[in-house]
Amino acid sequence: GLLHSDDTEVMLIALKKMGVQYSWDDKKEVLTLIGANGKLSLPSSELYMKNAGTATRFLTTAVNLIEQKGTVVVTGNERMKLRPIGDLVTALNETGC
């Protein structure tokens, strides 16, 4: 089953803010991602990732798929803000994101 953790929780909250629908089975053991009809939405507030490094890196990339014009802020707690992500941002910038 899916690990129930802070990292999983913040990832699901962020995905929901971007229009992704999902559902849990009755026992909360199986998560089914329904999706967003192929289009992520611009979130109305920042994506706060606590200290979830993997989720932060995934979402930093995924938000570039949003077609709406606007700004997406992906942030985290003080510890997360100290973790390196510059190489990813540089790579995204070099590809036109």
For each residue, the residues with C-beta under 8 A, 3 or more apart:
1: 29 30
2: 8 29 30 31
3: 7 8
4: 8 9 28
5: 8 9
6: 9 10 50 51 52
7: 3 10 11 50 52 54 55
8: 2 3 4 5 11 12
9: 4 5 6 12 13
10: 6 7 13 14 48 49 50 52 55
11: 7 8 14 15 49 52 55 58 59
12: 8 9 15 16 22 31
13: 9 10 16 17
14: 10 11 17 18 43 47 49 55 59 74
15: 11 12 18 20 22 33
16: 12 13 19 20 21 22
17: 13 14 41 43 44 45 47
18: 14 15 36 40 41 42 43 62 63 66
19: 16 36 39 40 41
20: 15 16 33 34 35 36 40
21: 16 33 34 35 36
22: 12 15 16 31 32 33 34
23: 31 32 34
24: 28 29 30 31 32
25: 28 29 30 31 32
26:
27: 30
28: 4 24 25
29: 1 2 24 25
30: 1 2 24 25 27
31: 2 12 22 23 24 25
32: 22 23 24 25
33: 15 20 21 22
34: 20 21 22 23
35: 20 21 38
36: 18 19 20 21 39 40 41
37:
38: 35
39: 19 36 67
40: 18 19 20 36 62 63 65 66
41: 17 18 19 36 66 68
42: 18 66 68 69 70 72
43: 14 17 18 46 47 72
44: 17
45: 17
46: 43 72 73 74 75
47: 14 17 43 59 63 72 73 74 75
48: 10 75 76
49: 10 11 14 52 55 56 59 74 75 76 80
50: 6 7 10 76 77 80
51: 6 76 77 79 80
52: 6 7 10 11 49 55 56 76 80
53: 56 57 80 83
54: 7 57 58
55: 7 10 11 14 49 52 58 59
56: 49 52 53 59 60 74 76 80 83 85
57: 53 54 60 61 85 88
58: 11 54 55 61 62
59: 11 14 47 49 55 56 62 63 74
60: 56 57 63 74 85 88 89 92
61: 57 58 64 88 92
62: 18 40 58 59 65
63: 18 40 47 59 60 66 72 74
64: 61 92 97
65: 40 62
66: 18 40 41 42 63 70 72
67: 39
68: 41 42
69: 42
70: 42 66
71:
72: 42 43 46 47 63 66
73: 46 47
74: 14 46 47 49 56 59 60 63
75: 46 47 48 49 80 81
76: 48 49 50 51 52 56 79 80 81
77: 50 51 80 81
78: 81 82
79: 51 76 82 83
80: 49 50 51 52 53 56 75 76 77 83
81: 75 76 77 78
82: 78 79
83: 53 56 79 80
84: 87
85: 56 57 60 88 89
86: 89 90
87: 84 90 91
88: 57 60 61 85 91 92
89: 60 85 86 92 93
90: 86 87 93 94
91: 87 88 94 95
92: 60 61 64 88 89 95 97
93: 89 90 96 97
94: 90 91
95: 91 92
96: 93
97: 64 92 93
